[in-house]
Amino acid sequence: VQLVESGGGLVQPGGSLRLSCAASGFTFSSYIMRWYRQPPGKERELVAAIGRTGGSTDYADYVKDRFTISRDNAKNTVYLQMNSLRPEDTAVYYCYAQHFRNYWGQGTQVTVSS
């Protein structure tokens, strides 16, 4: 089982990034997928979630209207489009697969700074 995040990096405030999480080793379409983040010195927090078919999504208040979660079950990949980034969005971002068994990715660093 693997979840491999990519797309992180350094971006200026107001900028955008698109994170990807490629899954393998399990039936991706059967899993609810979530993005979490862990800011420096803080606990991991939920960012967004998407249902198995992509028909339902949910967001934390602090990213609502700025971030969009989506998935492509044919590619076994979940995405997080992040717009209007703020310094407080700086964190390691993790994808998480939820079903009878749960899996974490290794994380990708996002730094928002001028």
Buried (B, 14 or more C-beta within 10 A) or exposed (E): EEBBBEBBEEBEEEBEBBBBBBBEEBEBEEBBBBBBBBBEEEEBEBBBBBEBEBEEBBBBEEBEEBBBBBBEBEEBBBBBBBBEBBEEBBBBBBBBBEBEEEBBBEBBEBBBEE
